[in-house]
Amino acid sequence: MTAIRVSNENAELEAGLDVAVIGAGPAGLGCALALQACGVQRMAIFDRSEVGASFARWPRQMRLITPSFHSNPFRQPDLNAITPKTSPADFLHGEHPTGREYALYLKAVATHYGLPVREGTGVEEIKTSRAGFDVITSNGVVRARNVIWAAGEFSRPDHGGIKGAHHCRHNGEVADWRLLRGGEYTIIGGYESGIDAAVNLAWLGKNVKVLSRGEPWHVSSPDPSVALSPYTIDRLKAARLEAPGSIHFYKNADISEVTRQRGRWRVHDRAGGVYESETAPILCTGFHTALLPVRHLFQEAEGQLIFSEEADESTLTPGLFYSGPSLVHRGSSFCFIYKFRSRFGVVARAIAQRLGLRWETALRPWQDHGFMLEDLSCCVDCQCAVAATEEREVPPVAEYETLKVREVPAHV
Ligand SMILES: Cc1cc2nc3c(=O)[nH]c(=O)nc-3n(C[C@H](O)[C@H](O)[C@H](O)COP(=O)(O)OP(=O)(O)OC[C@H]3O[C@@H](n4cnc5c(N)ncnc54)[C@H](O)[C@@H]3O)c2cc1C
């Protein structure tokens, strides 16, 4: 694959970079644009695949749950925009882009702003050095004074600790729901991805069972990182009313293992119960943190990585920043684009300051449009002034117990 911009590229890399950005998704590109505005010249964005690769690999039918709307001129940028002045709604003419469409938006932004993206260059390791960092890429070692890790979560499916997960299919590995054969499906996991899978399969006429430990479809929270999004709830209602297939929910399903016997799949729970599935269960068990490969370079407390509140920097390794959905401040997750983009300006400012660059005027649009959030009180105060109504339609749910076909001793 070719880089989007090739200008003095090799000379820049040999001389060392001021900033190496790892990952050309919304986080990496968004930070790079803010840095570019500050006048950072010696910068490269490395992506082992291509711009927007994670989105391009989403199941064909999957759409962003966060809505797009071109409200930017009123200083309320499109929720899925990565710069103050662009809007996926305006570019794509739609409210909930598919992954492929959103990847097109990212590519258009990278090309329009001439970002120095080096596609097809994976970063294998980051080592600290006297001058900053040695970035070990698939095309050689690059020195950099600062690194922004923005490598995303999508390429690291989490199989939820389920033994025999290789007998299943993770939803992140489904290219197109239409390609799945069979009429009955079992989904393990009932959050956004699980409901998305169930809705898509129901519209294809399949009968779906959603097994979940808790009842995420019943969670009511003002924080969209915790409860199902309004878009998902609407789609679920429509599918249950009109789709040719069916969706049934089962709670208290603590699945520990999946085995395969005589062409059928057996789903085992921790209590020793077994339930049989006609098709390979679909794991909607999430993704591992984006920081897995650089975890050792961050301080950790109670299993949670620590980021500086000033600039989302490692408190252990100065010069190493993180941008993306694994960001957490004050116990609050920045898992959506509109959340983590709010820190693009603070990361860019910290780096610009250290490079001796003026950032005040350059970052004004980021500051004015909510891309430079410094007051982190939003992390602990997300209550809506008006309490949520009690009147809401919730799908009927059965106990997982009722699904088991037979009990077997725990040791079998
Ligand atoms: C199924 C799913 C649905 C989601 N839906 C929404 C939504 O509707 N709205 C929303 O706001 N957020 C959503 N999110 C959150 C989503 O993860 C982020 O919004 C977005 O993808 C994160 O951006 P990113 O740039 O951090 O990561 P990514 O978009 O994953 O980009 C990371 C890039 O890094 C590259 N890369 C990875 N490892 C390396 C390496 N070692 N070396 C070089 N390059 C590397 C990849 O090729 C990729 O291009 C969803 C997430 C998932 C998993």
The ligand as a MOL file (V3000), in Angstrom:
LIG
                    3D

  0  0  0     0  0            999 V3000
M  V30 BEGIN CTAB
M  V30 COUNTS 53 58 0 0 0
M  V30 BEGIN ATOM
M  V30 1 C -18.1380 -2.8570 17.1450 0
M  V30 2 C -17.8770 -1.4440 17.5470 0
M  V30 3 C -18.8240 -0.4430 17.2760 0
M  V30 4 C -18.5750 0.8920 17.6570 0
M  V30 5 N -19.5000 1.8530 17.3780 0
M  V30 6 C -19.2290 3.1460 17.6770 0
M  V30 7 C -20.1290 4.1960 17.3460 0
M  V30 8 O -21.1980 3.9620 16.8100 0
M  V30 9 N -19.7850 5.4660 17.6760 0
M  V30 10 C -18.6190 5.7710 18.2950 0
M  V30 11 O -18.3670 6.9360 18.5720 0
M  V30 12 N -17.7390 4.8000 18.6300 0
M  V30 13 C -18.0210 3.5080 18.3450 0
M  V30 14 N -17.1430 2.5100 18.6760 0
M  V30 15 C -15.9620 2.8110 19.4110 0
M  V30 16 C -14.8180 2.7540 18.3960 0
M  V30 17 O -13.8420 1.8310 18.7890 0
M  V30 18 C -14.2000 3.9980 18.2040 0
M  V30 19 O -15.0820 5.0420 18.0130 0
M  V30 20 C -13.1450 4.0420 17.1130 0
M  V30 21 O -12.9650 2.9420 16.2880 0
M  V30 22 C -11.8830 4.1920 17.8680 0
M  V30 23 O -11.0190 4.8900 17.0830 0
M  V30 24 P -9.4750 4.5550 17.1410 0
M  V30 25 O -8.8510 5.4950 16.1820 0
M  V30 26 O -9.0080 4.5400 18.5350 0
M  V30 27 O -9.3520 3.0420 16.6570 0
M  V30 28 P -9.5560 2.3390 15.2610 0
M  V30 29 O -10.6520 2.9660 14.4860 0
M  V30 30 O -9.6390 0.8980 15.5550 0
M  V30 31 O -8.2070 2.6570 14.4920 0
M  V30 32 C -6.9910 2.0720 14.8710 0
M  V30 33 C -6.0900 1.9280 13.6700 0
M  V30 34 O -4.8400 1.4680 14.1570 0
M  V30 35 C -4.3220 0.4950 13.2860 0
M  V30 36 N -3.4180 -0.3410 14.0830 0
M  V30 37 C -3.7460 -1.2100 15.0690 0
M  V30 38 N -2.6450 -1.7470 15.6010 0
M  V30 39 C -1.5960 -1.2110 14.9460 0
M  V30 40 C -0.1850 -1.3620 15.0430 0
M  V30 41 N 0.3590 -2.1810 15.9370 0
M  V30 42 N 0.6040 -0.6580 14.2010 0
M  V30 43 C 0.0600 0.1840 13.2860 0
M  V30 44 N -1.2610 0.3570 13.1560 0
M  V30 45 C -2.0720 -0.3110 13.9770 0
M  V30 46 C -5.5290 -0.2250 12.7320 0
M  V30 47 O -5.2500 -0.7760 11.4550 0
M  V30 48 C -6.5710 0.9080 12.6630 0
M  V30 49 O -6.6210 1.4950 11.3940 0
M  V30 50 C -17.3730 1.1880 18.3070 0
M  V30 51 C -16.4450 0.1860 18.5680 0
M  V30 52 C -16.6840 -1.1140 18.1850 0
M  V30 53 C -15.6450 -2.1590 18.4890 0
M  V30 END ATOM
M  V30 BEGIN BOND
M  V30 1 1 1 2
M  V30 2 1 2 3
M  V30 3 2 2 52
M  V30 4 2 3 4
M  V30 5 1 4 5
M  V30 6 1 4 50
M  V30 7 2 5 6
M  V30 8 1 6 7
M  V30 9 1 6 13
M  V30 10 2 7 8
M  V30 11 1 7 9
M  V30 12 1 9 10
M  V30 13 2 10 11
M  V30 14 1 10 12
M  V30 15 2 12 13
M  V30 16 1 13 14
M  V30 17 1 14 15
M  V30 18 1 14 50
M  V30 19 1 15 16
M  V30 20 1 16 17
M  V30 21 1 16 18
M  V30 22 1 18 19
M  V30 23 1 18 20
M  V30 24 1 20 21
M  V30 25 1 20 22
M  V30 26 1 22 23
M  V30 27 1 23 24
M  V30 28 2 24 25
M  V30 29 1 24 26
M  V30 30 1 24 27
M  V30 31 1 27 28
M  V30 32 2 28 29
M  V30 33 1 28 30
M  V30 34 1 28 31
M  V30 35 1 31 32
M  V30 36 1 32 33
M  V30 37 1 33 34
M  V30 38 1 33 48
M  V30 39 1 34 35
M  V30 40 1 35 36
M  V30 41 1 35 46
M  V30 42 1 36 37
M  V30 43 1 36 45
M  V30 44 2 37 38
M  V30 45 1 38 39
M  V30 46 1 39 40
M  V30 47 2 39 45
M  V30 48 1 40 41
M  V30 49 2 40 42
M  V30 50 1 42 43
M  V30 51 2 43 44
M  V30 52 1 44 45
M  V30 53 1 46 47
M  V30 54 1 46 48
M  V30 55 1 48 49
M  V30 56 2 50 51
M  V30 57 1 51 52
M  V30 58 1 52 53
M  V30 END BOND
M  V30 END CTAB
M  END
